[in-house]
């Protein structure tokens, strides 16, 4: 993936220093770690959105089906 953009965030200086220190101690590239967190967040949220959308569509299909069943049972009475 081409790295052609940047993102700047504000965090407390102590948190930033602790983050870099911890990454260095664990031999982790801090930028790669943040990118991975962002990718995981985006993937999770997109999956949740798709599930919510599917569930809504399923509920609508079920409501239409039940309405049709009720209408047909009214016709037979």
Z-matrix of the N, CA and C atoms (Angstrom, degrees):
N
C 1 1.446
C 2 1.527 1 108.38
N 3 1.304 2 116.07 1 131.91
C 4 1.455 3 121.30 2 -179.37
C 5 1.531 4 109.85 3 -75.46
N 6 1.331 5 116.07 4 128.49
C 7 1.463 6 121.59 5 178.56
C 8 1.522 7 107.87 6 -94.13
N 9 1.343 8 115.86 7 92.15
C 10 1.459 9 118.70 8 -174.58
C 11 1.526 10 113.71 9 -120.17
N 12 1.326 11 117.12 10 15.39
C 13 1.460 12 119.44 11 178.87
C 14 1.516 13 109.03 12 -146.63
N 15 1.323 14 115.72 13 163.53
C 16 1.456 15 121.08 14 -179.83
C 17 1.516 16 110.06 15 -128.48
N 18 1.330 17 114.72 16 159.68
C 19 1.446 18 121.71 17 178.16
C 20 1.526 19 107.44 18 -134.13
N 21 1.312 20 117.69 19 127.79
C 22 1.458 21 121.50 20 178.71
C 23 1.515 22 109.43 21 -111.09
N 24 1.323 23 115.83 22 133.12
C 25 1.451 24 120.26 23 178.33
C 26 1.527 25 109.25 24 -129.52
N 27 1.307 26 115.89 25 157.08
C 28 1.463 27 120.76 26 176.49
C 29 1.519 28 108.41 27 -103.85
N 30 1.343 29 114.92 28 127.12
C 31 1.457 30 121.67 29 175.48
C 32 1.522 31 107.69 30 -140.64
N 33 1.312 32 117.56 31 159.30
C 34 1.464 33 119.39 32 176.84
C 35 1.533 34 110.84 33 -60.48
N 36 1.317 35 115.85 34 142.28
C 37 1.468 36 121.57 35 -177.52
C 38 1.531 37 111.28 36 -56.72
N 39 1.324 38 117.24 37 -41.85
C 40 1.465 39 120.92 38 -179.11
C 41 1.530 40 111.38 39 -63.28
N 42 1.315 41 116.66 40 -39.77
C 43 1.468 42 120.46 41 177.73
C 44 1.521 43 110.72 42 -63.23
N 45 1.331 44 116.20 43 -43.91
C 46 1.471 45 120.49 44 178.73
C 47 1.522 46 110.59 45 -61.08
N 48 1.316 47 116.75 46 -45.53
C 49 1.464 48 120.22 47 -179.57
C 50 1.525 49 111.17 48 -63.85
N 51 1.330 50 117.14 49 -41.78
C 52 1.469 51 120.45 50 178.41
C 53 1.525 52 111.17 51 -65.83
N 54 1.327 53 116.57 52 -38.10
C 55 1.463 54 121.07 53 178.30
C 56 1.524 55 110.33 54 -62.20
N 57 1.345 56 117.06 55 -50.98
C 58 1.465 57 120.38 56 179.94
C 59 1.526 58 111.36 57 -62.28
N 60 1.330 59 117.17 58 -40.71
C 61 1.460 60 121.12 59 179.20
C 62 1.525 61 110.30 60 -61.62
N 63 1.332 62 116.37 61 -47.42
C 64 1.464 63 121.09 62 -178.79
C 65 1.524 64 111.07 63 -63.61
N 66 1.326 65 116.42 64 -42.00
C 67 1.478 66 119.64 65 177.41
C 68 1.523 67 110.46 66 -61.63
N 69 1.328 68 116.07 67 -44.13
C 70 1.464 69 119.46 68 -178.83
C 71 1.530 70 110.45 69 -64.08
N 72 1.318 71 117.33 70 -42.78
C 73 1.470 72 121.27 71 179.69
C 74 1.524 73 111.32 72 -60.79
N 75 1.332 74 116.30 73 -34.46
C 76 1.462 75 121.45 74 -177.99
C 77 1.521 76 113.19 75 -97.27
N 78 1.331 77 115.44 76 7.02
C 79 1.469 78 121.44 77 -179.90
C 80 1.528 79 111.71 78 53.81
N 81 1.328 80 115.01 79 47.80
C 82 1.463 81 122.11 80 179.51
C 83 1.520 82 108.37 81 -113.91
N 84 1.322 83 117.01 82 133.11
C 85 1.450 84 121.62 83 175.22
C 86 1.530 85 107.79 84 -73.29
N 87 1.326 86 116.52 85 116.66
C 88 1.465 87 120.38 86 -174.69
C 89 1.525 88 112.58 87 -62.08
N 90 1.305 89 117.89 88 -39.40
C 91 1.469 90 120.63 89 178.99
C 92 1.522 91 111.08 90 -65.34
N 93 1.325 92 116.66 91 -43.48
C 94 1.465 93 120.62 92 179.04
C 95 1.523 94 110.51 93 -63.08
N 96 1.331 95 116.70 94 -37.50
C 97 1.455 96 120.37 95 179.16
C 98 1.525 97 111.38 96 -64.73
N 99 1.321 98 117.08 97 -45.21
C 100 1.468 99 120.73 98 179.35
C 101 1.525 100 110.06 99 -64.54
N 102 1.343 101 117.11 100 -41.83
C 103 1.471 102 119.64 101 176.93
C 104 1.522 103 110.92 102 -59.54
N 105 1.338 104 116.99 103 -41.88
C 106 1.468 105 120.88 104 179.58
C 107 1.533 106 110.41 105 -63.39
N 108 1.333 107 117.37 106 -42.14
C 109 1.466 108 120.25 107 178.02
C 110 1.526 109 110.94 108 -61.06
N 111 1.322 110 116.11 109 -43.32
C 112 1.469 111 120.08 110 -179.80
C 113 1.525 112 110.28 111 -64.70
N 114 1.331 113 117.16 112 -45.54
C 115 1.469 114 120.79 113 178.75
C 116 1.526 115 111.18 114 -59.73
N 117 1.333 116 116.98 115 -43.04
C 118 1.465 117 120.43 116 179.87
C 119 1.530 118 110.81 117 -64.30
N 120 1.321 119 116.42 118 -41.72
C 121 1.463 120 120.93 119 179.21
C 122 1.525 121 110.72 120 -62.46
N 123 1.335 122 116.92 121 -47.57
C 124 1.465 123 121.42 122 -178.75
C 125 1.533 124 109.97 123 -62.46
N 126 1.325 125 117.44 124 -44.71
C 127 1.458 126 121.45 125 179.29
C 128 1.523 127 110.88 126 -60.90
N 129 1.319 128 116.79 127 -47.21
C 130 1.470 129 121.31 128 -179.50
C 131 1.523 130 111.15 129 -61.67
N 132 1.312 131 117.97 130 -45.15
C 133 1.459 132 121.29 131 -178.50
C 134 1.526 133 111.36 132 -67.36
N 135 1.334 134 117.57 133 -38.29
C 136 1.464 135 120.57 134 177.71
C 137 1.527 136 111.03 135 -65.67
N 138 1.332 137 116.90 136 -40.15
C 139 1.462 138 120.29 137 177.68
C 140 1.521 139 110.27 138 -64.78
N 141 1.326 140 117.36 139 -42.68
C 142 1.464 141 121.27 140 179.36
C 143 1.521 142 109.94 141 -62.97
N 144 1.330 143 117.66 142 -40.47
C 145 1.459 144 121.17 143 178.98
C 146 1.523 145 110.55 144 -63.47
N 147 1.329 146 117.09 145 -42.77
C 148 1.461 147 120.76 146 179.72
C 149 1.520 148 111.14 147 -64.51
N 150 1.332 149 117.27 148 -39.48
C 151 1.458 150 120.85 149 178.73
C 152 1.521 151 109.80 150 -66.09
N 153 1.341 152 117.54 151 -44.59
C 154 1.464 153 120.96 152 178.67
C 155 1.524 154 110.54 153 -61.05
N 156 1.331 155 116.97 154 -43.26
C 157 1.452 156 120.85 155 179.85
C 158 1.524 157 110.35 156 -63.79
N 159 1.319 158 116.49 157 -45.26
C 160 1.467 159 120.85 158 178.90
C 161 1.523 160 110.06 159 -60.85
N 162 1.322 161 117.21 160 -44.43
C 163 1.453 162 120.47 161 -179.30
C 164 1.518 163 111.08 162 -61.62
N 165 1.318 164 116.61 163 -40.11
C 166 1.460 165 120.30 164 179.12
C 167 1.532 166 109.80 165 -64.91
N 168 1.324 167 117.51 166 -44.43
C 169 1.462 168 121.03 167 178.23
C 170 1.530 169 110.55 168 -61.87
N 171 1.312 170 116.47 169 -41.52
C 172 1.461 171 120.33 170 179.08
C 173 1.516 172 110.64 171 -63.51
N 174 1.331 173 117.16 172 -42.12
C 175 1.461 174 120.08 173 178.29
C 176 1.528 175 110.81 174 -62.42
N 177 1.320 176 117.05 175 -40.66
C 178 1.465 177 120.12 176 178.80
C 179 1.525 178 111.25 177 -65.18
N 180 1.333 179 116.63 178 -42.23
C 181 1.471 180 120.27 179 177.27
C 182 1.522 181 110.65 180 -61.14
N 183 1.315 182 116.46 181 -42.94
C 184 1.461 183 120.18 182 179.07
C 185 1.527 184 110.80 183 -63.71
N 186 1.332 185 117.09 184 -41.97
C 187 1.474 186 120.76 185 178.87
C 188 1.525 187 110.42 186 -62.34
N 189 1.329 188 117.22 187 -41.81
C 190 1.476 189 120.29 188 177.99
C 191 1.530 190 110.76 189 -63.74
N 192 1.314 191 115.96 190 -43.07
C 193 1.457 192 120.98 191 179.42
C 194 1.528 193 110.25 192 -61.39
N 195 1.325 194 116.67 193 -47.50
C 196 1.469 195 120.43 194 -179.08
C 197 1.526 196 110.58 195 -63.56
N 198 1.322 197 117.77 196 -39.51
C 199 1.466 198 120.86 197 178.26
C 200 1.529 199 110.00 198 -61.57
N 201 1.333 200 116.75 199 -44.46
C 202 1.463 201 121.21 200 178.95
C 203 1.524 202 110.44 201 -61.26
N 204 1.338 203 117.32 202 -43.64
C 205 1.470 204 122.01 203 179.67
C 206 1.533 205 110.58 204 -62.36
N 207 1.341 206 116.15 205 -44.05
C 208 1.471 207 119.77 206 179.50
C 209 1.527 208 111.14 207 -64.12
N 210 1.318 209 116.13 208 -41.94
C 211 1.477 210 119.90 209 179.50
C 212 1.523 211 110.62 210 -64.15
N 213 1.335 212 117.15 211 -40.40
C 214 1.462 213 118.76 212 -178.68
C 215 1.534 214 110.70 213 -71.57
N 216 1.324 215 118.15 214 -32.48
C 217 1.473 216 118.68 215 177.72
C 218 1.528 217 110.33 216 -72.48
N 219 1.326 218 118.19 217 -31.19
C 220 1.468 219 121.14 218 174.60
C 221 1.517 220 110.95 219 -65.33
N 222 1.328 221 116.75 220 -36.91
C 223 1.469 222 120.89 221 179.70
C 224 1.522 223 111.80 222 -65.91
N 225 1.342 224 117.77 223 -29.58
C 226 1.460 225 121.46 224 -176.94
C 227 1.530 226 112.24 225 -85.99
N 228 1.311 227 118.44 226 -9.71
C 229 1.478 228 121.23 227 -179.03
C 230 1.480 229 112.71 228 -93.24
